[in-house]
Amino acid sequence: MLSLYSKAATLPGTANAQQKNEIGDLRDAIVSFTNLTVDSGRASVRLFCTVPTWSASTDTCLDLHDLNELRSRFLVFVHDLLQSLRASGVSASYSLSPSSSPLCVIGHRPLDTATVLDKLHQSKGTLKKEQVALVDVDNVTCLIMT
């Protein structure tokens, strides 16, 4: 199941609920993810991040220049997210894993990006270029960046 959280980052009320609302900017995504993590009561968190190393041409990633630009934005975003979590009192660390997907994914547990893509297509959700979405994939909160 895939649920896209609203900007307020409230959890869906039912197991089959699917909400879609794009997060306005990177700062909103960081605040929403930080709030969800703090509200979960976790004192520490390890973020599992997938970084695209190669991808076939898609709407969001046309060539290697787009891919390199996405990786650069993503690494800055991850460090800003860690800083926000640490400022909120959550001890945070991360690990990076290579991926052949055109998406960057950050989750509290490791996720298969192919599964995330499949669930995104099944829910008829689409992500535009330079967008961040806060989603729930099989009860794992994650951020997807394009």
C-alpha positions in Angstrom: 0.0 0.0 0.0 1.2 3.5 -0.8 -0.1 6.6 0.9 1.0 10.1 0.2 0.8 12.3 3.3 -0.5 15.8 3.2 1.7 18.8 4.1 0.6 18.5 7.7 2.0 14.9 7.7 -0.9 13.4 9.5 -1.1 9.6 9.2 -4.0 8.1 7.2 -7.0 7.2 9.2 -7.6 3.8 7.7 -5.3 1.1 6.3 -6.7 1.6 2.8 -6.6 5.4 2.8 -4.6 7.0 0.0 -3.9 10.7 0.3 -2.1 12.8 -2.3 -0.7 16.2 -1.7 2.6 17.3 -3.0 4.9 18.9 -0.5 5.5 22.6 -1.4 9.3 22.8 -1.0 12.2 21.0 0.6 11.9 22.9 3.9 8.3 21.6 4.2 9.4 18.1 3.6 12.2 18.3 6.2 9.7 19.7 8.8 7.1 17.1 8.1 9.5 14.2 8.2 11.1 15.5 11.4 7.7 15.9 13.0 6.7 12.4 12.1 10.0 11.0 13.5 9.7 13.1 16.7 6.0 12.1 17.2 6.9 8.4 16.8 8.9 8.7 20.1 12.2 7.5 18.6 15.3 8.8 20.4 17.5 7.7 17.6 17.0 6.9 13.9 19.1 5.5 11.1 17.9 6.7 7.7 18.3 4.4 4.8 18.9 6.4 1.6 19.0 5.2 -2.0 21.0 7.3 -4.5 20.6 6.8 -8.2 23.8 5.8 -10.0 22.2 5.0 -13.4 18.7 5.3 -14.8 17.0 4.9 -18.1 15.6 8.2 -19.4 12.3 9.2 -17.6 10.1 12.3 -17.3 12.1 13.3 -14.2 15.6 12.3 -15.3 16.5 12.7 -18.9 20.2 12.2 -18.9 23.3 11.8 -16.8 23.4 15.6 -16.2 20.0 15.4 -14.6 21.1 12.4 -12.6 24.2 14.2 -11.3 22.1 17.3 -10.4 19.6 15.1 -8.5 22.3 13.4 -6.5 23.9 16.7 -5.6 20.5 18.1 -4.4 19.8 14.9 -2.6 23.0 14.9 -0.6 22.5 18.5 0.6 18.9 17.6 1.4 19.9 14.5 3.5 22.4 16.7 5.5 19.7 19.3 6.1 17.3 16.6 7.3 19.9 15.2 9.7 20.5 18.7 11.1 16.8 19.2 11.6 16.4 15.8 13.4 19.4 16.4 15.6 18.1 19.9 16.5 14.8 18.2 17.5 16.7 15.9 19.9 16.8 12.8 17.7 20.1 11.2 17.3 20.3 10.6 13.5 22.6 8.8 11.1 22.3 7.6 7.6 23.5 5.1 5.1 23.6 5.4 1.3 22.8 2.6 -1.1 23.2 2.8 -4.9 20.1 2.4 -7.0 19.2 2.1 -10.7 16.0 4.1 -10.1 15.5 7.7 -11.1 14.2 8.4 -7.5 16.0 9.2 -4.3 14.4 7.5 -1.3 14.9 8.2 2.4 13.2 5.8 4.8 13.4 4.6 8.4 14.0 1.0 7.1 15.6 -0.2 3.9 13.2 -0.1 0.9 13.4 -1.6 -2.5 13.1 1.3 -4.9 11.5 -1.0 -7.6 8.7 -1.7 -5.1 8.3 2.0 -4.4 8.0 2.7 -8.1 5.5 -0.1 -8.6 3.3 1.0 -5.8 3.5 4.6 -7.0 2.4 3.5 -10.5 -0.4 1.3 -9.0 -1.8 4.2 -7.0 -1.7 6.3 -10.2 0.6 8.7 -8.4 3.1 10.7 -10.5 5.9 12.8 -9.4 7.2 15.8 -11.3 10.8 16.8 -11.7 12.3 18.5 -8.6 9.5 17.4 -6.3 9.5 15.8 -2.9 6.7 13.5 -1.6 6.2 12.1 1.9 4.7 8.7 1.6 3.9 5.6 3.5 5.1 2.4 1.8 4.0 -0.8 3.7 4.0 1.1 7.0 7.4 2.7 6.4 7.5 6.5 6.3 9.7 7.7 3.5 10.6 10.7 1.4 10.8 10.4 -2.3 12.8 13.1 -4.2 12.9 13.6 -8.0 
